[in-house]
Amino acid sequence: MHCPHCRNTDTRVLDSRVADDGSAIRRRRVCPACDRRFSTVEQMQLMVSKRSGATEPFNRDKAISGVRKACKGRPVTEDQLARLGQDVEDALRCSGQAELPAHEVGLAILGPLRALDEVAYLRFASVYRAFESADDFAKEIDALRLEREAAAAAYDEKKDLTHTG
């Protein structure tokens, strides 16, 4: 680590602390040449392995650009897209893997996008899962309906329990 003040290559770590969310390490350093202190933050670099075999660093903006296309014309704000991007990155980091296949990124996007906007979800899923016919759309819509009905039934059951208890 180079000292940002004098560019000396020999610095010493005084203190290390893990960030609250566990995603990074903050180190307090001192330069023996100029005796100045500075902090560094180390964070695991997520890598994505492509189908071609190439690997590249995870880029949240690149992941969200595909979602943005699916959300075109939908009532989804840039702030909501940014939160979705953060949720996806957090989920990928929580997997504990330093290198993930590209399809894992797509899978991590599907859940939060479905919760955000079902139409955008269907658009994204149709490309991601390579829908080939209207039947593929119909199956996915039926799955969404079943999920919504199950959630409504669970809500009604919980509501009944709180009113009768």
KAPEGI-V458862 format. One record per residue. N is the residue number from 1. RES is the residue in one letter. PHI is phi in radians with two decimals (* if undefined). Layout:
N RES PHI
N RES PHI
This chain:
1 M *
2 H -1.42
3 C -1.20
4 P -1.23
5 H -1.63
6 C -2.11
7 R 1.20
8 N -1.08
9 T -1.55
10 D -1.84
11 T -2.09
12 R -2.11
13 V -1.45
14 L -1.64
15 D -2.71
16 S -2.23
17 R -2.42
18 V -1.46
19 A -1.09
20 D -0.93
21 D -1.52
22 G 1.35
23 S -1.58
24 A -2.64
25 I -2.13
26 R -1.76
27 R -2.08
28 R -1.67
29 R -2.16
30 V -2.34
31 C -1.70
32 P -1.22
33 A -1.33
34 C -1.92
35 D 1.11
36 R -1.66
37 R -1.90
38 F -2.74
39 S -2.01
40 T -2.22
41 V -2.19
42 E -1.89
43 Q -2.37
44 M -1.09
45 Q -1.54
46 L -1.30
47 M -2.02
48 V -2.02
49 S -1.68
50 K -1.48
51 R -1.06
52 S -1.26
53 G 1.76
54 A -1.29
55 T -2.12
56 E -2.57
57 P -1.12
58 F -1.09
59 N -2.20
60 R -1.02
61 D -1.09
62 K -1.18
63 A -1.12
64 I -1.30
65 S -1.08
66 G -1.18
67 V -1.18
68 R -1.04
69 K -1.10
70 A -1.17
71 C -1.58
72 K -0.98
73 G 1.42
74 R -1.79
75 P -1.40
76 V -2.07
77 T -1.57
78 E -1.09
79 D -1.11
80 Q -1.14
81 L -1.13
82 A -1.11
83 R -1.12
84 L -1.07
85 G -1.04
86 Q -1.15
87 D -1.07
88 V -1.12
89 E -1.09
90 D -1.05
91 A -1.11
92 L -1.16
93 R -1.13
94 C -1.18
95 S -1.15
96 G 1.42
97 Q -1.64
98 A -1.46
99 E -2.26
100 L -2.12
101 P -1.17
102 A -1.00
103 H -1.16
104 E -1.18
105 V -1.12
106 G -1.06
107 L -1.09
108 A -1.17
109 I -1.38
110 L -0.99
111 G -1.07
112 P -1.07
113 L -1.21
114 R -1.08
115 A -1.20
116 L -1.35
117 D -2.78
118 E -1.16
119 V -1.17
120 A -1.09
121 Y -1.03
122 L -1.09
123 R -1.08
124 F -1.13
125 A -1.09
126 S -1.11
127 V -1.42
128 Y -1.08
129 R -1.66
130 A 0.94
131 F -1.01
132 E -2.00
133 S -2.68
134 A -1.11
135 D -1.07
136 D -1.09
137 F -1.13
138 A -1.06
139 K -1.09
140 E -1.19
141 I -1.14
142 D -1.07
143 A -1.11
144 L -1.10
145 R -1.09
146 L -1.06
147 E -1.09
148 R -1.12
149 E -1.13
150 A -1.13
151 A -1.15
152 A -1.16
153 A -1.14
154 A -1.12
155 Y -1.11
156 D -1.09
157 E -1.13
158 K -1.11
159 K -1.10
160 D -1.09
161 L -1.16
162 T -1.30
163 H -1.47
164 T -1.61
165 G -1.55
